[in-house]
Amino acid sequence: MFYVNARAFVERDSKQGTELVIQSRNKPGQEYLELPGGRIELYEPIYQALIREVEEETGLKVTRIEGASKRIDTTGINPDFEVEVVEPFCAHQTTKGPIDSIGMYFICKAEGKLLEAGDESLNPAWVNVKHIASMMEQNPLQFSDIDRAALMFYLKHRVVRD
């Protein structure tokens, strides 16, 4: 199997600093923490997939995707073949493991009330980035394999408000 994913760093600023939405995976045998996101459907535009996945899993409505103004598409040039180009914050590719996948992570803002349970997810919550960094230091295996790598990238390369 081969999957292509759109995943989100849903950020908000609070008095305690920058927070991200973290949730639990609700699938037997896959009890770990993760970021919102999931599989892009066949020919589904990337941003559309991102917005859909965030809402399905968290209940939040994406209001802003960082870098979205740079999106380019070829609509109208060849009606039989259209392409879009976007700028993600980062991307992943599995290089070993049971599931082959690539995916793009986007930094988003969103509004609304968090669900208690979403599509294969439970208990989405706003978690302070400093606390996430501490969780990663104490037990990185509590996060999904893919999101663990993305969180490492985020914590190293994203400037966040303290």
C-alpha positions as CSV (number, residue, x, y, z in Angstrom):
1,M,0.0,0.0,0.0
2,F,1.0,3.6,-0.6
3,Y,-0.6,6.6,1.0
4,V,-0.3,10.3,0.5
5,N,-1.3,12.4,3.5
6,A,-2.1,16.0,4.4
7,R,-1.4,16.8,8.1
8,A,-1.7,19.9,10.2
9,F,0.1,21.7,12.9
10,V,-3.0,23.6,14.1
11,E,-1.5,26.5,16.1
12,R,-3.0,29.1,18.4
13,D,-1.4,31.7,20.7
14,S,-2.4,31.8,24.3
15,K,-1.1,33.5,27.4
16,Q,1.1,30.5,28.1
17,G,2.6,30.6,24.6
18,T,2.0,28.7,21.3
19,E,-0.2,25.7,21.5
20,L,-0.9,22.8,19.0
21,V,-3.8,20.4,18.7
22,I,-2.7,16.9,19.7
23,Q,-5.2,14.0,19.7
24,S,-5.2,10.3,20.4
25,R,-5.6,7.7,17.6
26,N,-8.8,5.7,18.1
27,K,-7.9,2.4,16.4
28,P,-7.2,-0.9,18.1
29,G,-3.5,-1.5,18.4
30,Q,-2.7,2.1,17.5
31,E,-3.0,4.0,20.8
32,Y,-0.7,6.9,20.3
33,L,-0.7,10.7,20.1
34,E,-0.8,12.4,16.8
35,L,-1.5,15.6,14.9
36,P,-4.7,16.0,12.9
37,G,-4.6,14.8,9.3
38,G,-4.9,11.8,7.0
39,R,-5.1,10.4,3.6
40,I,-5.7,12.5,0.5
41,E,-8.4,10.9,-1.7
42,L,-7.8,10.3,-5.4
43,Y,-7.5,13.7,-7.2
44,E,-8.6,15.6,-4.1
45,P,-6.8,19.0,-3.9
46,I,-4.3,19.0,-1.0
47,Y,-5.8,22.0,0.9
48,Q,-9.3,20.5,0.6
49,A,-8.0,17.3,2.1
50,L,-6.3,19.2,4.9
51,I,-9.4,21.2,5.7
52,R,-11.6,18.0,5.6
53,E,-9.3,16.0,7.8
54,V,-8.9,18.7,10.5
55,E,-12.6,19.1,10.7
56,E,-13.4,15.4,10.7
57,E,-10.9,14.6,13.5
58,T,-11.2,17.7,15.7
59,G,-14.4,19.6,14.8
60,L,-12.3,22.7,14.0
61,K,-12.7,24.8,10.9
62,V,-9.4,25.8,9.3
63,T,-9.4,29.6,8.8
64,R,-5.8,30.0,7.5
65,I,-3.1,27.9,6.0
66,E,0.3,29.4,6.2
67,G,1.7,29.9,2.6
68,A,-1.6,29.3,0.9
69,S,-1.2,32.6,-1.1
70,K,1.6,30.9,-3.0
71,R,-0.6,28.1,-4.4
72,I,-0.4,27.7,-8.2
73,D,-2.6,25.5,-10.4
74,T,-2.8,24.8,-14.1
75,T,-6.6,25.0,-14.4
76,G,-7.7,26.1,-17.8
77,I,-4.4,25.3,-19.6
78,N,-5.2,21.7,-20.4
79,P,-8.7,20.5,-19.5
80,D,-7.5,16.9,-19.4
81,F,-4.6,17.4,-17.0
82,E,-4.5,19.8,-14.0
83,V,-1.8,20.2,-11.4
84,E,-1.6,22.2,-8.2
85,V,1.6,23.3,-6.5
86,V,1.7,24.2,-2.8
87,E,4.3,25.1,-0.2
88,P,4.0,22.9,2.9
89,F,5.9,23.6,6.2
90,C,7.6,20.2,5.9
91,A,7.1,16.8,4.2
92,H,7.7,13.2,5.2
93,Q,8.5,10.0,3.5
94,T,8.7,6.6,5.2
95,T,11.9,4.9,4.4
96,K,11.2,1.7,6.4
97,G,8.2,0.2,8.0
98,P,4.9,-1.6,7.4
99,I,3.2,1.3,5.4
100,D,4.8,3.3,2.6
101,S,3.7,6.9,2.7
102,I,4.5,10.5,1.9
103,G,2.8,13.5,3.3
104,M,2.9,17.2,3.7
105,Y,2.5,19.1,6.9
106,F,0.9,22.6,7.0
107,I,0.8,25.2,9.7
108,C,-2.8,26.3,10.2
109,K,-5.1,28.4,12.3
110,A,-8.6,27.1,13.1
111,E,-11.7,28.1,15.0
112,G,-14.5,26.3,16.7
113,K,-15.0,23.8,19.5
114,L,-13.0,20.7,19.8
115,L,-14.9,17.4,19.5
116,E,-14.5,14.7,22.2
117,A,-14.2,12.1,19.4
118,G,-13.7,12.5,15.7
119,D,-13.0,10.3,12.7
120,E,-10.7,7.6,14.3
121,S,-9.5,10.2,16.9
122,L,-10.2,10.9,20.5
123,N,-9.8,13.8,22.9
124,P,-8.2,16.5,20.7
125,A,-6.7,19.1,22.9
126,W,-4.7,22.3,22.8
127,V,-1.2,21.5,24.2
128,N,1.6,24.0,24.9
129,V,4.5,23.5,22.5
130,K,6.9,23.5,25.5
131,H,5.0,20.7,27.0
132,I,5.0,18.8,23.7
133,A,8.8,19.2,23.7
134,S,9.0,17.8,27.2
135,M,6.7,14.9,26.2
136,M,9.0,14.2,23.2
137,E,12.1,14.2,25.5
138,Q,10.5,11.9,28.1
139,N,8.9,9.4,25.8
140,P,8.9,10.0,22.0
141,L,7.3,6.6,21.4
142,Q,4.0,8.0,22.7
143,F,3.6,9.8,19.4
144,S,2.8,8.1,16.0
145,D,5.9,7.2,14.1
146,I,5.2,9.7,11.3
147,D,4.2,12.6,13.6
148,R,7.2,12.0,15.9
149,A,9.5,12.9,13.0
150,A,7.4,15.9,12.0
151,L,7.3,17.2,15.6
152,M,11.1,16.9,15.8
153,F,11.3,19.0,12.7
154,Y,8.7,21.6,14.0
155,L,10.5,21.9,17.4
156,K,13.8,22.5,15.7
157,H,12.7,24.9,12.9
158,R,9.6,26.7,14.0
159,V,10.0,29.9,16.0
160,V,7.2,30.0,18.6
161,R,6.0,32.6,21.0
162,D,7.0,31.8,24.7
